Amino acid sequence: MDIVKSNGKLKEKLIIKRMNNGMKCYIVPKKGCAEKQAAVCVRYGSVDGEFEADGVRHVMPRGTAHFLEHKMFEDESGELFNEFAKLGAEVNAFTNFYCTSYYFSCTENFNESLGLLLKLVSEPYITGENVEREKGIIAAEIRMYEDDPHYRLYFNLLKGIYGSHPLSEPIAGDIGSMNGITAEMLTECHRAFYTPENMAVICTGDVCVEDIFGMTDGTVRKRDVRVSRKRQGEPDGISREYITEKMETARPLFMIGFLDADSGTALPMRDVSSRILLDMLTGPGSGVYNRMYDGGLIDSNYGFDYLCGPGFGAGIIAGSSPEPERVLEAVKDAAGELKRSGIEGERFGRVKGKHIGNYIRGLNSTDAVNMRMSDCYCKDTDIVEMFERYTDIAAGETEERLPKLLDVDNMVLSVIE
């Protein structure tokens, strides 16, 4: 049965259907829109290195999910990138901590491109020879990341927050772990995780809903695999308060992280309340932001984000500053003041209204809708539910999250200078 979700303010209709093979379809029709987008999302990411499949325990090297993403673009005839290009489609993929997503955009040949994408994720061509060949390509990618100051800044911060937890490890692994990956490992991970019940098709644009349903059910075969993930729980406290590294940069870079001690709360609620809290704490218009900006302590590169997924969360503030330690102390003082004074209703309303507006504007293209829906699927929600979480959230609910997210004893400072 189709589920249709809509919201008058959001002005988007979302059609959801669970297919006979177990795969979910999420479709956002946009009549008359020239560009079309499709994605296949797999709930399998870098933190899923340990699992049981049909009673057999597996511990995979770091970077296995990312390596498998690379290998899915090859078949016996060569690179599937070329097949998409012949259809006029641009295709790509990414792996994060909890998800792998394959996606394309096009203005023509949508059905043919979607059929090719479904074939790509369901029919791997993995051999010892092509795995060894790919290692050189991925090694070059890893070296490029390791030379990037912003990349080092980010993963140093995660090491400070999460210690030895898989969330602190680069998604591609390191060269040593990557070199330990074999064709047999990749094949087993595909068998375990690339099942219809663990994947979703997400489409946006002027598309035929029934065609998508038919291709999804007809291309991806149902498989019976019993999988149990062995994910580590989030730590109770941070690992290190301060991590610094020297690299060539015009001005010191910093990231401040809060370990969210409330990872048991429903993910949509955590996500929305955390973004509002971080904005009230340190966003443009807050007292601490104005003081730091006027004093030359921060510049226009300053911003915040909330990193979250199933079972984890962390607030992140980032920018560049001549004195990152002073920024940390200013943020600590602001967090203490916000907890003492509580959430002021009028300001909460303004910040909430800004986030609602940003959410609506963030869905102004097929690419943006598809990317947002892909992220929502991997967090077991959808774009309509997330929007309604923003419109419905109350100041009191947000205030309950204050001591759990903005705990100054669970703060980490990462610096590149």
Secondary structure, 3 states (H helix, E strand, C coil): CCEEEEECCCCEEEEEEECCCCCEEEEEECCCCCCEEEEEEECCCCCCCEEEECCEEEECCCCHHHHHHHHCCEECCEEHHHHHHHCCCEEEEEECCCCEEEEEEECCCHHHHHHHHHHHHHCCCCCHHHHHHHHHHHHHHHHHHHCCHHHHHHHHHHHHHHCCCHHHCCCCCCHHHHHCCCHHHHHHHHHHHCCHHHEEEEEEECCCHHHHHHHHHHHCCCCCCCEEECCCCCCCCCCCCEEEECCCCCCCEEEEEEECCCCCCCHHHHHHHHHHHHHHHHCCCCHHHHHHHHCCCCCCCCEEEEEEECCEEEEEEEEECCCHHHHHHHHHHHHHHHHHHCCCHHHHHHHHHHHHHHHHHCCCCHHHHHHHHHHHHHCCCCHHHHHHHHHHCCHHHHHHHHHHHCCHHHEEEEEEC
